[in-house]
Amino acid sequence: MRVTEKGQVTIPKDIRDRLNIGPGSEVDFVADDRGARLIVVSGGKAQEPEDFESWLKSVSGTFDTGGMTTDEYMEWLRGPRDDLGPG
């Protein structure tokens, strides 16, 4: 697929259907050692789990930070903080 001037791509219909991605869905791209992964944050067509345990099971193993700690991931995601001075 081709990236537009605005950095946009079209997710093919068969993938949208398979991942329950619809209008209002939120997705993220996460870089790893093999390239980038499309992560479905919330699906517009997916039904909400009935309770927290069901939700936890449904998302278990779907997010891989590549071994980064939370702080390392946040810095990778947002970039280094320049508003903090030394020490």
KALIN-V742752 format. One record per backbone hydrogen bond with DSSP energy under -0.5 kcal/mol. CO is the residue of the C=O (numbers start at 1). NH is the residue of the N-H. E is the energy in kcal/mol with one decimal. If there is no record, write none. Layout:
# KALIN-V742752
((CO/NH/E) (CO/NH/E))
This chain:
# KALIN-V742752
((4/7/-2.0) (8/4/-2.5) (9/11/-0.5) (10/12/-0.5) (12/15/-0.6) (12/16/-2.4) (13/17/-2.9) (14/18/-2.0) (15/19/-2.3) (16/21/-2.9) (17/20/-1.0) (20/22/-0.6) (20/45/-1.1) (20/46/-0.6) (22/25/-2.6) (26/41/-2.3) (26/42/-1.9) (28/39/-3.5) (30/37/-2.6) (32/35/-1.4) (35/32/-2.6) (37/30/-2.4) (37/39/-0.6) (39/28/-2.5) (39/41/-0.8) (42/26/-3.2) (51/55/-2.2) (52/56/-3.0) (53/57/-2.3) (54/58/-2.1) (55/59/-1.5) (56/60/-1.0) (59/62/-2.1) (62/64/-0.5) (63/65/-0.5) (65/68/-1.3) (69/73/-2.8) (70/74/-2.7) (71/75/-2.2) (72/76/-2.4) (73/77/-2.9) (74/78/-2.9) (75/79/-2.5) (83/85/-0.5))
